[in-house]
Amino acid sequence: DYAFKSDLPSFVGHSDVKEYLESYADHFKIRKHIQFHTKVELVRPTVSEDGRNKCIWEVTVSNLINKSTMTEIFDAVLVCSGHYSKPYSPHIPGIEKFKGQVMHSQDYRFPEAFAGKNVVLLGAGPSGTDIAFELSAIAKAVVLSYSRLSLPFALPCNVSLAPGVDHFLEDRVVFLDGTEQLAD
């Protein structure tokens, strides 16, 4: 009912998704129904008091700006936390001795912190490739550690592929094929 812009590639980055969602909300005039800076504190079922004996939902939220709380009644509740809401970070030998920065893609926000650095990204799924493309404009080098050594699209000139990670040293990553990459 509302398509992405036709000039976008089939794999869109997070900034394009954000722009799409904002445009969608404006197009369908639903932004007024969205409560930003709000945390859901409690969702509980209850029975309507109108004699229909219908299940309804009490939802208590807190405003993160002014710290106020409010409870409202709804006929239905959707919980859309996503299956990626809890990041998974595998233990890789030596990671505790690595002196560079270690973060999960869920914590990544802006590329500027990686300017001029050697970056190794584990995984070439949507998050990994999106971040790699964004970092390529600012990082010295980006290595995507990926179980397959090919992707169905071209990479920027300072982005390369490497096999899975075997272990970390203080200043580098050692891949399963024995090759090493300095990393910040």
C-alpha positions in Angstrom: 0.0 0.0 0.0 3.1 2.3 0.2 6.2 1.2 -1.6 9.8 2.2 -1.1 11.2 4.8 -3.6 11.8 3.0 -6.9 15.4 4.3 -7.2 16.6 2.5 -4.1 18.6 -0.7 -4.3 16.9 -4.0 -3.3 19.0 -4.0 -0.2 18.2 -0.7 1.6 20.3 0.7 4.4 19.0 1.7 7.8 18.8 5.4 6.9 16.6 4.6 3.9 14.3 2.4 6.2 14.1 5.3 8.7 13.2 7.8 5.9 10.6 5.3 4.6 9.0 4.9 8.0 8.8 8.6 8.6 7.3 9.2 5.1 4.8 6.3 5.7 3.7 7.9 9.1 3.3 11.3 7.4 1.5 9.9 4.3 -1.1 8.0 6.4 -1.2 10.7 9.1 -0.4 8.3 11.9 2.4 10.2 13.5 -0.1 11.9 15.9 -0.8 8.4 17.3 2.8 7.6 18.1 4.1 8.4 21.6 7.9 9.0 21.4 10.1 9.1 24.5 7.7 6.6 26.2 8.4 3.4 28.0 5.7 0.7 28.4 5.8 -0.2 32.1 2.9 -2.6 32.4 0.5 -4.5 30.2 -2.2 -6.5 31.9 -5.5 -8.0 30.8 -8.7 -7.1 32.5 -12.4 -7.4 31.9 -14.5 -4.5 30.6 -16.9 -3.0 33.1 -19.6 -2.3 30.4 -21.5 -5.6 31.0 -20.0 -7.2 27.9 -17.5 -9.3 29.9 -14.9 -8.6 27.2 -11.1 -8.9 27.7 -9.5 -5.5 27.4 -5.9 -4.3 28.2 -4.7 -1.8 30.7 -1.4 -0.3 29.5 0.7 1.9 31.8 3.4 4.0 30.3 5.9 6.5 31.6 7.1 9.6 29.8 10.9 9.5 29.7 11.1 13.3 29.5 8.9 14.5 32.4 8.8 11.2 34.3 4.9 11.1 34.4 3.0 7.9 34.2 -0.4 7.2 32.5 -2.7 4.2 32.2 -5.0 3.8 29.2 -7.4 1.0 28.1 -7.1 -0.7 24.7 -9.1 -3.4 23.0 -6.0 -5.1 21.6 -2.2 -5.0 22.2 0.6 -6.1 19.8 4.0 -6.8 21.2 6.6 -6.2 18.5 9.9 -6.6 20.2 11.5 -8.4 17.3 13.6 -11.5 17.4 16.8 -9.5 17.4 15.9 -7.5 20.5 18.6 -9.4 22.6 22.0 -9.3 20.9 24.0 -12.5 20.7 27.7 -12.2 20.9 29.6 -15.5 20.7 32.7 -16.0 22.8 35.8 -16.0 20.6 39.1 -17.0 22.2 41.3 -14.0 23.0 38.5 -11.4 22.8 39.1 -10.4 26.5 42.8 -9.5 25.6 41.9 -7.5 22.5 42.7 -3.8 23.0 40.4 -2.5 20.3 36.8 -1.6 20.5 34.3 -4.4 20.6 30.6 -3.7 20.1 27.5 -5.4 18.8 25.7 -4.0 15.7 22.7 -3.2 17.9 24.9 -0.6 19.7 26.2 1.0 16.5 24.8 4.4 15.7 27.2 6.6 13.8 30.3 6.0 11.6 32.4 9.0 12.8 33.9 7.1 15.7 35.6 4.7 13.2 37.2 7.4 11.0 40.6 6.3 9.8 40.4 2.9 11.6 40.8 -0.7 10.6 37.4 -2.3 11.3 36.5 -6.0 11.3 32.8 -6.8 11.2 31.7 -10.3 12.0 28.9 -11.4 9.7 27.7 -10.2 6.3 24.0 -10.2 7.0 21.8 -7.1 6.6 23.3 -5.3 9.6 26.9 -6.2 8.8 26.7 -5.2 5.2 24.8 -2.0 6.0 27.4 -1.0 8.5 30.3 -2.0 6.2 28.9 0.3 3.4 28.5 3.2 5.8 31.9 2.7 7.3 33.6 2.4 4.0 33.3 6.2 3.5 35.2 7.0 6.6 37.2 4.0 7.9 40.7 3.1 6.6 39.7 -0.5 5.9 36.7 -2.7 6.6 36.9 -6.5 6.7 33.6 -8.5 6.6 34.3 -11.8 8.3 31.8 -14.2 6.7 31.4 -17.9 6.3 31.1 -17.6 2.6 33.7 -15.8 0.6 31.4 -14.2 -1.9 28.5 -11.8 -1.9 25.9 -11.2 -4.6 26.9 -7.5 -4.9 30.1 -5.5 -5.3 31.9 -4.0 -2.3 33.5 -0.6 -2.0 37.3 -0.7 -2.7 38.3 -0.5 1.0 35.9 -3.4 2.0 37.1 -7.0 1.8 35.9 -10.4 2.8 37.6 -12.8 5.2 36.6 -16.2 6.5 35.3 -16.7 10.1 37.3 -15.6 13.1 39.5 -18.1 14.8 40.7 -15.9 17.7 41.8 -12.4 18.7 45.2 -11.1 19.6 45.8 -7.8 21.4 45.8 -5.7 18.2 44.5 -8.0 15.5 42.0 -10.7 14.4 43.2 -14.1 13.2 40.9 -15.8 10.7 40.2 -19.5 10.2 42.5 -19.7 7.2 45.4 -18.3 9.4 45.4 -14.8 7.8 45.5 -11.8 10.2 44.0 -8.3 10.1 45.1 -5.4 12.3 42.0 -4.0 14.0 41.2 -0.9 16.0 
